[in-house]
Amino acid sequence: MVLPPNLIILDVGSHKLEELQTLLCPMPRQLGIYLIWLIKQLVKCIIGRNKILRSEFGKHFSVIYYYFLSRRKYDLSIISIEPNSTVALPYILKLSKRYRITYIPAAVLGHDAQVVSDLKVLYTYGDSISHSIYKKNQIINAEQKNICIALKLTLIWNGLLRAGLVTNNSEVILRMNCEGAELGVLKDCLEAGIKVKALIGSIGDVEKIHGQEFECATQEVIEKLGVKYHYFKGDDPSTWHEISYIWDAYTRSYRM
């Protein structure tokens, strides 16, 4: 059996894989997102008569060079977990041309789950591509309310181990934005002994959905895992500059 690479990207709540596309294989869509955002920033500066510092020009050039002009390839595998296959599959197929991707069409159960597997209502809000097994204080799109399989991350990880897709020594970069299930994911990482070396993405929905108490519990689990959390969203170019240095630090030894 061929062993998987030591670096695993565990992508929980993949949506359109925006973050992984940005980091691993930027496409014209990412360039368009960045240029539109950049133009808006310049317009704000002009209207506000603010001076555009040379350091800001340097940042923008650095971002454009890193994501769109330089070429990088890594020795890694991706585990993508996303319940909405209609949204995810086209982007999984694109990225799979460059990297090995294992796709799991399921939601991940949160910290309040009483079972390891379940069928859950998958709520869609407005025209968003984001879906959640939790109700939010937003208008629900009733036409897109579906049922999905939901699994504990420990169950998924143990299955991946049995299938030989990961090992007990695999180093993991955890990228997640799973609409309220983040605390459950982190607790399961701790329970399963997953070697998480970095946490990137967005975990703000824990507080929005469950409250301050569970946000504090989330920070405690992050401390127990011994990792740092780095905010990053593929549709928010203001996060791209800082994450490029962070990503490089974690993945430099896996470059091919």
C-alpha positions in Angstrom: 0.0 0.0 0.0 1.2 3.5 -0.9 1.2 5.6 2.3 -0.4 9.0 2.1 1.7 12.2 2.4 2.5 13.2 5.9 0.6 16.5 5.4 -3.2 16.3 5.3 -5.4 19.3 4.7 -8.6 18.5 6.6 -11.2 20.9 5.0 -14.4 20.9 7.0 -17.2 22.8 5.5 -15.6 23.1 2.1 -18.4 25.0 0.3 -16.8 25.9 -3.1 -13.2 25.2 -1.7 -12.5 28.9 -2.0 -9.7 28.9 0.6 -8.0 25.8 -0.9 -8.3 27.2 -4.4 -6.7 30.5 -3.2 -3.8 28.8 -1.4 -3.1 25.8 -3.8 -4.4 26.7 -7.2 -5.6 30.2 -7.7 -7.9 30.5 -10.8 -9.2 33.5 -12.8 -12.1 33.7 -10.3 -9.7 34.4 -7.4 -7.9 37.0 -9.5 -11.2 38.7 -10.2 -12.2 38.7 -6.5 -8.9 40.3 -5.6 -8.9 43.0 -8.3 -12.5 44.0 -7.6 -11.6 44.3 -3.9 -8.5 46.2 -4.7 -10.3 48.7 -6.9 -12.9 49.3 -4.1 -10.0 50.0 -1.6 -8.5 52.5 -4.0 -11.8 54.3 -4.6 -12.3 54.5 -0.8 -8.9 56.1 -0.5 -9.6 58.6 -3.2 -13.0 59.6 -1.9 -11.6 59.8 1.6 -8.5 61.7 0.4 -6.4 59.3 2.4 -2.7 58.9 1.4 -1.9 55.5 -0.1 1.2 54.4 1.7 4.0 52.7 -0.2 3.8 49.8 2.2 0.3 49.2 1.0 1.4 49.1 -2.6 4.1 46.6 -1.4 1.4 44.4 0.2 -0.7 44.3 -3.0 2.3 43.5 -5.2 3.3 40.7 -2.7 -0.2 39.2 -2.8 -0.4 39.3 -6.6 3.1 37.8 -7.0 2.5 35.1 -4.4 -0.9 33.9 -5.6 -0.9 34.6 -9.3 2.7 34.8 -10.6 4.7 32.3 -8.6 4.2 28.5 -8.9 4.1 26.1 -6.0 3.2 22.4 -5.6 3.0 20.5 -2.4 3.2 16.9 -1.3 -0.2 16.7 0.4 -3.6 15.1 0.4 -7.0 16.9 0.9 -9.9 15.5 2.9 -13.0 17.6 1.9 -16.1 17.3 4.1 -19.1 19.2 2.7 -22.8 18.1 2.8 -23.9 20.0 -0.3 -22.3 18.0 -3.1 -24.0 20.2 -5.8 -22.0 23.2 -4.6 -18.7 21.4 -3.9 -18.3 18.8 -6.7 -17.4 21.1 -9.6 -14.6 22.7 -7.6 -13.4 19.4 -6.2 -13.0 18.1 -9.8 -11.0 21.2 -10.7 -8.6 20.9 -7.7 -8.3 17.1 -8.1 -6.4 17.7 -11.3 -3.5 18.9 -9.1 -4.0 17.2 -5.8 -5.4 14.0 -4.4 -8.8 14.7 -2.8 -11.0 12.5 -0.8 -14.5 13.9 -0.7 -17.0 13.0 2.1 -20.5 14.3 1.3 -21.6 14.8 4.9 -22.0 17.4 7.6 -20.0 17.2 10.8 -21.9 16.9 14.1 -21.3 19.6 16.7 -20.4 19.5 20.4 -24.1 19.0 21.4 -24.5 15.7 19.4 -25.7 12.7 21.4 -24.9 10.1 18.7 -22.0 9.5 16.3 -24.2 9.6 13.2 -27.6 11.1 12.4 -29.8 12.6 9.7 -30.1 16.3 10.0 -32.0 19.1 8.3 -29.5 21.2 6.3 -30.7 24.8 6.4 -30.0 27.3 3.6 -30.2 31.0 4.2 -31.2 33.3 1.4 -29.0 33.0 -1.6 -25.9 32.0 0.4 -23.9 28.9 -0.5 -23.4 28.4 3.3 -25.5 25.6 4.9 -25.9 24.7 8.5 -27.4 21.9 10.6 -28.2 24.7 13.1 -31.0 27.3 12.9 -29.7 30.9 12.7 -31.5 34.2 13.2 -31.8 34.6 9.5 -34.5 34.0 6.8 -34.5 30.3 5.8 -34.7 29.4 2.1 -37.5 26.8 2.4 -37.1 25.6 -1.1 -33.5 24.5 -0.4 -34.1 22.8 3.0 -32.7 19.3 2.6 -31.8 16.3 4.7 -28.1 15.3 5.0 -26.0 12.7 6.7 -24.1 14.1 9.7 -21.2 12.3 11.3 -18.9 12.8 14.3 -15.4 13.7 13.1 -14.0 10.9 15.2 -16.1 8.4 13.2 -14.8 10.0 9.9 -11.2 10.0 11.1 -11.3 6.4 12.2 -12.7 5.4 8.8 -9.9 7.3 7.0 -7.4 5.4 9.1 -8.9 2.1 8.2 -8.9 3.0 4.6 -5.2 4.0 4.7 -5.9 7.6 3.6 -4.3 9.0 6.8 -2.0 7.6 9.5 -1.6 8.2 13.2 1.5 10.3 12.3 -0.2 12.5 9.7 0.3 16.2 10.3 -2.9 18.1 9.7 -3.8 21.6 8.7 -7.4 22.0 9.8 -9.3 24.5 7.6 -12.9 24.9 8.7 -15.9 27.1 8.5 -18.7 24.7 9.4 -21.5 27.0 10.5 -21.7 26.3 14.2 -20.1 22.8 14.4 -16.6 24.1 15.0 -16.4 23.3 18.7 -17.5 19.7 18.0 -14.8 19.4 15.4 -12.1 20.6 17.7 -13.2 18.4 20.6 -13.1 15.4 18.2 -9.6 16.3 17.1 -8.5 16.3 20.7 -10.3 13.0 21.4 -9.0 11.2 18.3 -5.4 12.4 18.9 -5.3 14.2 15.5 -2.0 16.0 15.1 -3.3 19.4 14.2 -0.4 21.8 13.4 -2.5 24.8 12.4 -6.1 26.0 12.4 -7.2 28.4 9.6 -10.6 29.5 8.5 -13.5 31.1 10.3 -14.9 29.9 13.7 -17.1 32.9 14.5 -20.4 31.0 14.1 -19.8 29.3 17.4 -20.5 32.5 19.3 -23.2 33.6 16.9 -25.2 30.4 17.2 -24.4 29.0 20.6 -23.3 32.0 22.7 -20.2 33.4 24.5 -19.9 30.4 26.8 -19.2 28.1 23.9 -16.9 30.6 22.3 -14.8 30.4 25.5 -14.9 26.6 25.4 -13.7 26.7 21.8 -10.7 28.8 22.8 -9.9 26.4 25.6 -9.9 23.4 23.3 -7.6 25.3 20.8 -5.2 25.9 23.7 -5.3 22.2 24.6 -4.5 21.3 21.0 -1.5 23.6 21.2 -2.3 25.3 17.9 -2.8 28.9 16.7 -6.0 30.0 15.0 -5.6 32.1 11.9 -8.6 33.9 10.4 -8.8 33.4 6.6 -11.6 33.5 4.0 -11.2 33.0 0.3 -13.8 35.6 -0.4 -12.1 38.2 1.8 -8.9 39.4 0.2 -8.0 41.5 3.2 -7.0 38.2 4.8 -4.8 37.0 2.0 -1.6 38.9 2.7 -1.0 37.7 6.3 -2.1 34.1 5.5 0.5 33.8 2.7 3.3 34.0 5.3 1.5 31.8 7.7 0.8 29.2 5.1 4.4 29.3 3.9 5.7 28.7 7.4 3.5 25.6 7.8 4.0 24.1 4.4 7.5 25.0 3.3 8.9 21.5 4.1 6.3 19.9 1.9 7.1 21.8 -1.3 7.9 19.7 -4.3 
